[in-house]
Amino acid sequence: MAYEFERKQRIAILGGGPGGYEAALTAAQLGAEVTVVERVGVGGSAVLTDVVPSKTLIATAEAAKAVEGSVDLGVQFFVKGDSGLAQKPEVAVNLAAVNRRLLTLASKQSEDMTQTLLRAGVRIIQGDGRLDGPQRIVVSTGSGKKRVDFDAVDADTIVVSTGSTPRIAPTAQPDGERILTWTQVYSLDEVPERLIVVGSGVTGAEFASAYNALGSKVTLVSSRDQVLPGEDADAAQVIERVFKRNGMTVLSKSRMASVERTEDGVVVTLTDGRTVEGSHCLLALGSIPNTQDIGLEEAGVQLTESGHIRVNRVARTSMPSIYAAGDCSGFLPLASVASMQGRTAVFHAMGDAVTPTELRNVTSNIFTQPEIATVGWSQKQIEDGLAQGDIYKLPLAQNPRAKMLGIKDGFVKLFARTGSGTVIGGVVVAPKASELILPIAIAIEHRLTVDQLASAFSVYPSLSGSITDAARAMHIVR
């Protein structure tokens, strides 16, 4: 008697960033034959040039700021001078050592992820990949006339996770020395004396905050009325106030026209004719998806006007055999979302149980000092009538643990459905807000009411106590 053995499902992944990595690991765990095509290294730009190195830099900036701020807690640092009298030492940052450390950490993280995939049985091919129809990836090396196709991967399902790259303006060309994108700053050996950051979105605000704490004299060029346009207005106001108090110059309603290198620095010309001089310029003008010239449209994949891949809530594109995850898709450009999309895509492709991604339940965080964490409906959406909700804001300065730690800036804000009291959103502005937002995210995910959230025991004293305090203040009388 002849037996027919079912062939393993073949899944090919173009791009080994967070979305591609999670897709590959999930597919391998489900028994698929998995191949990852990655140009630089597993982890992609998120691990090698973006999230991991930038947040490591920010961790150093937080440490430097903590040393300076310890005086308020009664901790003083002194050394004996030549005269034998005590002198207050300066906080110095060895940026070359910092950058070596963060690049080493990024490389180690990439290697750890690589080994995890290899142990799971995933095949990894290094090279430039492009689609050759809806079920094949061609892998090449070189460029131009020296481009050589050396491998092809056939698959039942393809997951595209090619990420994005910094947006470059024609009048502000980075040179990697004085005019820099956020992927190039890690080549600096010294903290920039006078850093001009162009762009006050998330990336611009994070780097402006970090370098200001590291000792740079920072000027932030913002084209909007306030920094962090589109974020919670109260949170953005806190961050801008802290920026200015810490000596940063914020140029609101100021749009960059050009950036040019001078003999010993840079000059940024604004559209109104003003000029700003500095030692270095960091361009934070947003990003563009890496979707060009990789065969997407030829394979029948629809793109948006911005060049992002159109996907549905299970990360599927217009072609049934092709999925997309991460910054190249039209979803939120967050590593956590990319990872969830990668897992969801594979679950769906392989017929496993899948829960469509609900963007409203996604937590996001801005790593300024203090941090801003958000989840769910926003206050503006409630005020615009898109959702019916009650709003309660509790200043962090009232929290006993915050008083002990010398925290003066920040707040917890909760949004609850009018009538039922179901938690529908929240904002936390605080040190390590990224850790404090989780209880609110859990409440939203599981449709808890403010009374149920308030009934949980928070440690006393703790910063998380402000969350239960805010929930208690929103008690629903039945």
C-alpha positions as CSV (number, residue, x, y, z in Angstrom):
1,M,0.0,0.0,0.0
2,A,1.3,3.5,-0.9
3,Y,1.0,6.3,1.5
4,E,0.9,10.0,0.7
5,F,2.8,12.1,3.1
6,E,1.6,15.7,3.5
7,R,4.4,18.2,2.5
8,K,5.4,20.7,5.0
9,Q,4.1,24.2,4.4
10,R,6.8,26.4,3.0
11,I,7.0,30.0,4.4
12,A,9.5,32.5,3.1
13,I,10.1,35.8,4.9
14,L,11.6,38.8,3.3
15,G,13.3,40.9,6.1
16,G,14.5,39.7,9.5
17,G,13.3,42.6,11.6
18,P,10.9,42.1,14.6
19,G,8.0,41.2,12.3
20,G,10.0,38.8,10.2
21,Y,11.8,37.3,13.2
22,E,8.5,36.5,15.0
23,A,6.9,35.2,11.8
24,A,9.8,32.8,11.3
25,L,9.9,31.6,14.9
26,T,6.1,31.1,15.0
27,A,6.1,29.2,11.7
28,A,8.9,27.0,12.8
29,Q,7.1,26.2,16.0
30,L,4.1,25.2,14.0
31,G,6.1,22.8,11.9
32,A,6.6,24.8,8.7
33,E,9.7,24.8,6.5
34,V,10.9,28.4,7.0
35,T,13.4,30.5,5.2
36,V,14.4,34.1,6.1
37,V,16.1,36.4,3.6
38,E,17.8,39.3,5.4
39,R,20.2,41.9,3.9
40,V,22.1,43.0,7.0
41,G,21.4,40.9,10.0
42,V,18.5,39.3,12.0
43,G,16.7,42.0,13.9
44,G,16.9,44.4,11.0
45,S,17.3,48.1,11.5
46,A,15.1,48.0,14.7
47,V,17.9,46.0,16.5
48,L,21.0,47.2,14.6
49,T,20.4,50.9,14.0
50,D,17.2,52.1,15.5
51,V,15.3,50.9,18.6
52,V,18.0,48.9,20.5
53,P,20.8,51.4,20.1
54,S,18.7,54.5,20.5
55,K,17.0,53.2,23.7
56,T,20.5,52.2,25.0
57,L,21.7,55.8,24.4
58,I,18.6,57.1,26.2
59,A,19.4,54.8,29.1
60,T,22.8,56.4,29.4
61,A,21.2,59.9,29.2
62,E,18.8,58.9,32.0
63,A,21.8,57.8,34.2
64,A,23.6,61.0,33.6
65,K,20.5,63.0,34.5
66,A,19.9,60.9,37.6
67,V,23.4,61.8,38.8
68,E,22.8,65.5,38.4
69,G,19.4,65.2,40.0
70,S,20.6,63.3,43.0
71,V,21.4,66.6,44.8
72,D,17.7,67.1,45.4
73,L,17.7,63.8,47.3
74,G,20.5,64.9,49.5
75,V,23.3,63.0,47.6
76,Q,26.3,65.1,46.9
77,F,29.5,64.3,44.9
78,F,32.7,66.0,45.8
79,V,36.4,65.5,45.2
80,K,39.4,67.1,46.9
81,G,41.1,69.8,44.9
82,D,44.8,70.8,45.0
83,S,44.0,73.1,47.9
84,G,42.5,70.2,49.9
85,L,39.0,71.8,49.7
86,A,36.0,69.9,48.3
87,Q,35.2,70.6,44.7
88,K,32.0,69.5,42.9
89,P,33.0,67.3,39.9
90,E,31.4,67.6,36.5
91,V,29.3,64.8,35.1
92,A,31.2,63.7,32.0
93,V,29.9,61.3,29.2
94,N,32.4,59.3,27.1
95,L,30.2,59.2,24.0
96,A,32.7,57.0,22.1
97,A,32.5,54.4,24.9
98,V,28.7,54.8,25.0
99,N,28.4,54.2,21.3
100,R,30.8,51.2,21.4
101,R,28.6,49.7,24.1
102,L,25.3,50.2,22.4
103,L,26.6,48.9,19.0
104,T,28.0,45.8,20.8
105,L,24.6,45.3,22.6
106,A,22.8,45.6,19.2
107,S,25.2,43.1,17.6
108,K,24.8,40.7,20.5
109,Q,21.0,41.0,20.3
110,S,21.1,40.3,16.6
111,E,23.3,37.2,17.2
112,D,21.0,35.9,19.9
113,M,18.1,36.2,17.6
114,T,20.0,34.5,14.8
115,Q,20.9,31.6,17.1
116,T,17.3,31.3,18.3
117,L,16.1,30.9,14.7
118,L,18.8,28.4,13.8
119,R,18.0,26.3,16.8
120,A,14.4,26.3,15.6
121,G,15.4,25.0,12.2
122,V,15.0,28.2,10.3
123,R,17.2,28.6,7.2
124,I,18.7,32.1,6.9
125,I,20.0,33.5,3.7
126,Q,21.9,36.8,3.7
127,G,21.4,39.0,0.6
128,D,18.9,41.4,-1.1
129,G,15.6,39.7,-1.7
130,R,12.8,40.6,-4.2
131,L,9.6,38.9,-5.1
132,D,9.5,37.0,-8.4
133,G,5.7,36.5,-8.4
134,P,3.4,35.8,-5.5
135,Q,5.2,32.6,-4.3
136,R,8.9,33.1,-4.9
137,I,11.8,35.2,-3.6
138,V,14.9,35.8,-5.6
139,V,18.0,36.6,-3.6
140,S,20.8,38.7,-5.0
141,T,24.2,40.2,-4.0
142,G,25.9,43.3,-5.4
143,S,24.3,46.2,-7.2
144,G,24.0,47.7,-10.7
145,K,25.8,45.7,-13.4
146,K,27.5,43.6,-10.6
147,R,24.1,42.4,-9.2
148,V,24.0,38.6,-9.2
149,D,21.1,36.3,-8.5
150,F,22.4,33.4,-6.5
151,D,19.4,31.8,-4.9
152,A,15.6,31.4,-5.2
153,V,13.1,30.4,-2.5
154,D,9.8,29.0,-3.5
155,A,7.0,29.2,-0.9
156,D,3.4,28.7,-0.2
157,T,3.3,31.9,1.8
158,I,5.5,34.9,1.8
159,V,5.7,37.5,4.7
160,V,7.3,40.8,3.7
161,S,8.9,42.6,6.6
162,T,11.4,45.0,5.0
163,G,11.0,48.0,7.4
164,S,11.7,51.6,6.6
165,T,14.5,54.1,6.2
166,P,15.0,57.7,7.3
167,R,13.3,60.3,5.1
168,I,15.9,62.6,3.4
169,A,15.1,66.1,2.1
170,P,16.8,67.2,-1.1
171,T,18.0,70.4,0.6
172,A,19.4,68.5,3.7
173,Q,21.7,65.8,2.6
174,P,23.4,63.8,5.4
175,D,27.1,63.4,5.3
176,G,27.5,61.1,8.3
177,E,29.8,63.5,10.1
178,R,28.0,66.8,10.8
179,I,24.6,66.3,9.1
180,L,23.2,63.0,10.4
181,T,20.2,60.8,10.3
182,W,19.3,58.8,13.5
183,T,21.1,55.7,12.0
184,Q,24.4,57.6,11.8
185,V,24.7,59.3,15.2
186,Y,26.5,56.3,16.6
187,S,29.7,57.1,14.8
188,L,30.2,60.2,16.9
189,D,33.2,60.2,19.3
190,E,32.2,63.2,21.3
191,V,28.9,64.7,22.5
192,P,27.9,67.4,20.0
193,E,28.6,70.8,21.5
194,R,25.6,72.5,19.8
195,L,23.1,70.1,18.3
196,I,20.3,71.2,16.0
197,V,17.5,68.6,15.8
198,V,15.1,69.1,12.9
199,G,11.7,67.5,13.5
200,S,9.8,67.4,16.8
201,G,8.0,64.1,16.3
202,V,8.8,61.0,18.4
203,T,12.3,60.4,17.0
204,G,13.3,64.1,17.2
205,A,11.9,64.6,20.7
206,E,13.7,61.4,22.0
207,F,17.1,62.3,20.6
208,A,16.7,66.0,21.6
209,S,15.9,64.8,25.2
210,A,18.8,62.4,25.3
211,Y,21.5,64.6,23.9
212,N,20.4,67.5,26.1
213,A,20.8,65.2,29.1
214,L,24.2,64.1,27.8
215,G,25.4,67.7,27.8
216,S,24.7,69.1,24.3
217,K,23.3,72.5,23.8
218,V,20.2,71.5,21.9
219,T,18.0,73.5,19.5
220,L,14.8,71.7,18.5
221,V,13.2,72.9,15.2
222,S,9.5,72.2,15.3
223,S,7.2,73.0,12.4
224,R,4.1,72.8,14.7
225,D,2.7,74.8,17.6
226,Q,4.1,72.3,20.1
227,V,6.5,69.4,20.2
228,L,5.1,65.9,19.6
229,P,2.2,67.0,17.4
230,G,-0.6,64.4,17.4
231,E,0.2,63.2,20.9
232,D,-1.8,63.9,24.0
233,A,-1.8,67.7,24.3
234,D,-1.2,67.7,28.1
235,A,1.7,65.3,27.7
236,A,3.3,67.3,25.0
237,Q,3.0,70.4,27.1
238,V,4.8,68.7,30.0
239,I,7.6,67.6,27.8
240,E,8.1,71.0,26.2
241,R,8.1,72.7,29.6
242,V,10.8,70.2,30.8
243,F,12.8,70.7,27.6
244,K,12.9,74.5,28.1
245,R,13.6,74.2,31.9
246,N,16.6,72.0,31.1
247,G,18.0,74.7,28.8
248,M,16.8,73.4,25.4
249,T,15.8,76.0,22.8
250,V,12.5,75.1,21.1
251,L,11.7,76.9,17.9
252,S,8.0,76.4,17.4
253,K,6.2,77.1,14.0
254,S,9.7,76.9,12.4
255,R,10.2,74.9,9.2
256,M,13.6,73.8,7.9
257,A,14.4,75.0,4.3
258,S,17.9,73.7,4.1
259,V,20.9,72.4,6.0
260,E,24.4,73.1,4.9
261,R,27.8,72.2,6.3
262,T,30.2,75.0,7.3
263,E,33.9,74.9,7.9
264,D,33.4,73.9,11.6
265,G,29.7,73.1,11.9
266,V,26.4,73.4,10.2
267,V,23.8,76.1,9.5
268,V,20.1,75.4,9.3
269,T,18.1,77.9,7.2
270,L,14.4,78.3,8.0
271,T,11.7,79.1,5.5
272,D,11.2,82.5,7.0
273,G,14.9,83.4,6.4
274,R,16.2,82.9,9.9
275,T,19.3,80.8,10.3
276,V,20.5,78.6,13.2
277,E,24.1,77.6,13.6
278,G,25.4,74.5,15.4
279,S,28.1,72.0,15.5
280,H,25.9,69.1,14.3
281,C,22.4,68.6,12.8
282,L,20.3,65.6,13.4
283,L,17.5,65.1,10.8
284,A,14.3,63.5,12.2
285,L,12.0,64.0,9.2
286,G,10.1,60.7,9.5
287,S,10.7,57.6,7.5
288,I,9.7,55.9,4.2
289,P,8.8,52.2,3.7
290,N,11.3,49.9,2.1
291,T,8.9,48.8,-0.6
292,Q,10.4,50.1,-3.8
293,D,12.1,47.8,-6.4
294,I,11.3,44.5,-4.6
295,G,8.7,43.2,-7.0
296,L,5.6,44.0,-4.9
297,E,3.4,45.6,-7.5
298,E,4.5,43.1,-10.2
299,A,3.4,40.3,-7.8
300,G,0.0,42.0,-7.5
301,V,0.4,43.6,-4.1
302,Q,-1.4,46.9,-3.6
303,L,0.5,49.9,-2.1
304,T,-0.8,53.1,-0.5
305,E,0.0,56.5,-1.9
306,S,2.8,56.7,0.7
307,G,4.3,53.5,-0.6
308,H,3.2,51.3,2.4
309,I,1.8,47.9,1.8
310,R,-2.0,47.6,2.2
311,V,-2.9,45.0,4.8
312,N,-5.9,43.9,6.7
313,R,-6.1,43.1,10.4
314,V,-4.5,39.7,10.0
315,A,-1.6,41.3,8.0
316,R,-2.8,39.9,4.7
317,T,-2.2,41.9,1.5
318,S,-4.2,42.0,-1.7
319,M,-2.5,38.8,-2.7
320,P,-3.7,35.7,-0.7
321,S,-0.3,34.2,-0.5
322,I,1.5,37.4,0.7
323,Y,1.4,39.0,4.1
324,A,3.3,42.1,5.4
325,A,4.4,43.1,8.9
326,G,6.1,46.1,10.4
327,D,7.0,49.5,9.2
328,C,6.6,48.6,5.5
329,S,2.9,48.0,6.1
330,G,0.2,50.7,6.8
331,F,-0.1,49.8,10.5
332,L,1.5,51.6,13.5
333,P,5.3,51.8,13.1
334,L,6.1,50.0,16.4
335,A,8.3,47.0,17.0
336,S,5.6,45.4,19.2
337,V,3.1,45.8,16.4
338,A,5.5,44.4,13.8
339,S,6.0,41.3,16.1
340,M,2.3,40.9,16.6
341,Q,1.6,41.2,12.8
342,G,4.3,38.6,12.1
343,R,2.7,36.1,14.5
344,T,-0.8,36.9,13.3
345,A,0.2,36.4,9.6
346,V,1.6,33.0,10.2
347,F,-1.3,31.8,12.4
348,H,-3.7,32.9,9.7
349,A,-1.6,31.4,6.8
350,M,-1.3,28.1,8.6
351,G,-4.9,27.8,9.7
352,D,-4.3,28.3,13.4
353,A,-6.6,30.3,15.7
354,V,-6.0,34.0,15.2
355,T,-7.2,37.2,16.8
356,P,-7.2,40.1,14.4
357,T,-4.9,42.9,15.6
358,E,-6.9,45.7,17.3
359,L,-4.8,48.9,17.0
360,R,-6.8,50.7,19.6
361,N,-5.4,48.2,22.2
362,V,-1.8,48.8,21.2
363,T,0.4,50.6,23.8
364,S,3.0,53.1,22.6
365,N,5.8,54.9,24.4
366,I,7.9,57.9,23.8
367,F,11.3,57.6,25.5
368,T,11.8,61.3,26.5
369,Q,12.5,62.4,30.1
370,P,9.9,61.8,31.4
371,E,8.4,59.2,29.2
372,I,4.9,59.3,27.6
373,A,2.9,56.1,27.4
374,T,-0.5,55.9,25.8
375,V,-3.2,53.2,25.0
376,G,-6.7,53.2,23.7
377,W,-8.9,56.1,22.8
378,S,-7.4,59.6,23.1
379,Q,-8.8,62.7,24.8
380,K,-9.0,64.5,21.5
381,Q,-11.1,61.6,20.1
382,I,-13.4,61.8,23.1
383,E,-13.7,65.6,22.8
384,D,-14.4,65.3,19.1
385,G,-17.3,62.9,19.8
386,L,-15.7,59.8,18.3
387,A,-16.1,58.0,21.7
388,Q,-18.2,58.8,24.8
389,G,-16.0,58.9,27.8
390,D,-15.2,60.6,31.1
391,I,-11.7,61.9,31.7
392,Y,-9.8,62.1,34.9
393,K,-6.3,63.4,35.3
394,L,-4.1,62.9,38.5
395,P,-0.9,64.9,38.8
396,L,2.0,62.6,39.7
397,A,3.4,65.2,42.1
398,Q,0.6,64.1,44.5
399,N,1.9,60.6,44.6
400,P,3.9,59.8,47.8
401,R,6.5,57.6,46.0
402,A,7.0,60.4,43.4
403,K,7.7,62.8,46.3
404,M,10.3,60.4,47.7
405,L,12.0,60.1,44.3
406,G,11.9,63.8,43.6
407,I,9.6,63.5,40.6
408,K,7.8,66.8,39.9
409,D,6.5,66.4,36.4
410,G,4.0,64.0,35.0
411,F,0.5,62.6,35.5
412,V,-1.8,59.6,35.1
413,K,-4.9,60.2,33.0
414,L,-7.7,57.6,32.6
415,F,-10.6,57.6,30.1
416,A,-13.8,55.6,31.0
417,R,-16.9,54.9,29.0
418,T,-19.7,57.2,30.1
419,G,-22.3,55.2,32.0
420,S,-20.6,51.8,32.2
421,G,-17.2,53.0,33.5
422,T,-15.3,50.6,31.2
423,V,-11.7,51.7,30.8
424,I,-11.2,52.8,27.2
425,G,-7.9,54.7,27.3
426,G,-5.1,56.2,29.3
427,V,-2.0,58.3,29.3
428,V,0.9,58.1,31.7
429,V,3.7,60.7,31.8
430,A,6.4,59.6,34.2
431,P,9.8,58.1,34.5
432,K,9.4,54.5,33.2
433,A,5.9,55.2,31.9
434,S,6.5,52.3,29.6
435,E,6.3,50.0,32.6
436,L,3.3,51.8,34.2
437,I,1.0,51.7,31.2
438,L,0.5,47.9,31.3
439,P,-2.3,47.8,34.0
440,I,-4.3,50.2,31.9
441,A,-3.6,48.2,28.7
442,I,-4.8,45.0,30.5
443,A,-7.9,46.8,31.6
444,I,-8.7,47.9,28.1
445,E,-7.9,44.4,26.6
446,H,-10.2,42.7,29.0
447,R,-12.9,45.4,29.2
448,L,-12.5,46.1,32.9
449,T,-14.3,48.9,34.6
450,V,-12.7,51.6,36.7
451,D,-14.2,49.9,39.8
452,Q,-12.5,46.6,38.8
453,L,-9.2,48.4,38.2
454,A,-9.5,50.2,41.5
455,S,-10.1,47.0,43.4
456,A,-6.6,45.7,42.5
457,F,-4.1,46.2,45.3
458,S,-1.3,48.5,44.4
459,V,1.8,48.6,46.5
460,Y,2.1,51.6,48.9
461,P,4.0,53.7,48.2
462,S,4.3,53.2,44.5
463,L,4.0,55.1,41.3
464,S,1.4,52.6,40.1
465,G,-0.7,53.6,43.0
466,S,-1.7,56.7,41.0
467,I,-3.4,54.4,38.5
468,T,-5.7,52.8,41.2
469,D,-6.2,56.2,42.8
470,A,-7.3,57.7,39.4
471,A,-9.6,54.7,38.9
472,R,-11.0,55.1,42.4
473,A,-11.8,58.7,41.7
474,M,-13.9,57.7,38.7
475,H,-16.1,55.3,40.8
476,I,-19.4,54.6,39.1
477,V,-22.3,54.9,41.4
478,R,-24.9,52.3,40.6
